[in-house]
Amino acid sequence: MQQYNGKSKEEFVHGVFSAIAHRYDLMNTTLSFNRDKYWRRFAVSQTGLQPGGFALDVACGTGMLSIELARVVGTSGRVTGLDFCENMLAQAVRNIEKTPYKNNIDLVQGNAMNLPFADNTFDCATIGFALRNVPDVEGCIAEMRRVVKPGGRVVSLELAKPSAPVFKQLYYLYFEQLVPLLGKLGVGKDGPYRWLPNSLKIFPHQSVIRDIFTRVGLKDAVYHELTGGIVAVHVGTK
């Protein structure tokens, strides 16, 4: 496995998110110019979830996507959020406590590469801004497919690579130069928000991710580019 400052990717990413958990939501909203809420809602709209449904949110972090899923399934449904970082889950508990859905969201500490659930358990599985952080993208998507019921959907919301001339250059200037600076100001550390542009550089193009969805056996795999292509929502059906 590739090493990151002498650590495996999994250990490195755990350290990054442990360090920024307390400011993660504020920084997401700030750095995305408040578009992150729209992106999450669009992703949830692609899940096919209905009231009373049963959703899994993989690498749920601070629980913001889990909360959006809970809005759809309502009080008769359930959402399970899974993450491997204790600090992020602790923040998720605080966020969920402020919502009407605190009795409908279960949080589990676990690994996205080895989901502790039986086959064909959930109506959908989502992952938000975390696919680029897992050690094996294809393995993670395959695990999500495994735990979804036949006819259920796997949905990924992730940073993407815009292609429009000029906008692309401006975006990368912002992302590679300003984001690490703003991140350092926001969390008081230099390293964590340098990982953000670096993680996108090595992450495959959205068309490649779509092909991986197909390769693991998800049907009708498509992706939707949002906000000029700076994020993409991938959808596939089991």
Phi, psi and omega in degrees: 000141179300143181261146180233104183054040178083001180244159171293161179302318182299314179295318182297311181296321178301317179295319179300310186284333173297323183286330188250003186306319186291339180242006189301312184293315179300316182292322177302312182295318181294310186289336180265006184056039176069018179273347185299327180294315178298317181300316180295317181295322177296316180302315180295326179294342180269357185281339186076009181297147176236160173307136183089000182286174185231109187244148173245130175247105184277139183054054190290344178058236184273009170086008185291322177287325176301320179295320178295321176297319180295327177301324183280314183285337175072189186288345178267355180253179179220147175235133173249122176255130182238135175208155181262358185254116183300319183295322178292318179295323178297320177291323177300318178303314180296318180295316184291327179300335182276358186250168175283002189252016186296337179268000183245359180241122175257136178249135184229133172273122183190178187252130180298337182276349182211075187293130185277050182225153179287160174303149170057044184264320192250156175283335174201162173226131179242159170214127185241118177055039181222346183297327180286350182262351183279155181289340182213102184300312183296319179297322179293314180296321178297320177296318178297318178299319183302318188272356178270144178291153172306132185091347178279166185244148170252128185229129176241130171251121187209156171301147183226184185244101181295152184242348183294128178304154181070301178302317179301313181295317180295320180297313181292328175298313178297313187291321186271335184254312187275322182301312178300324179293313178296322178297319179296319178295324185285320185248353177078012179228149184274326191287312190306316184273000166281333178295328185302302178296326179294321181293327179288323180303319185268357181276140183295156175299154183302330178292327178290320178298319177302317180295326177293319175306314181294318185296328180276001173103015176273132183271157174053040182292128179219165170224149179243125177269133181241152175051055177074013179089015179279343170227158177224143174248116178262140182224133173217152184246136178281000000 
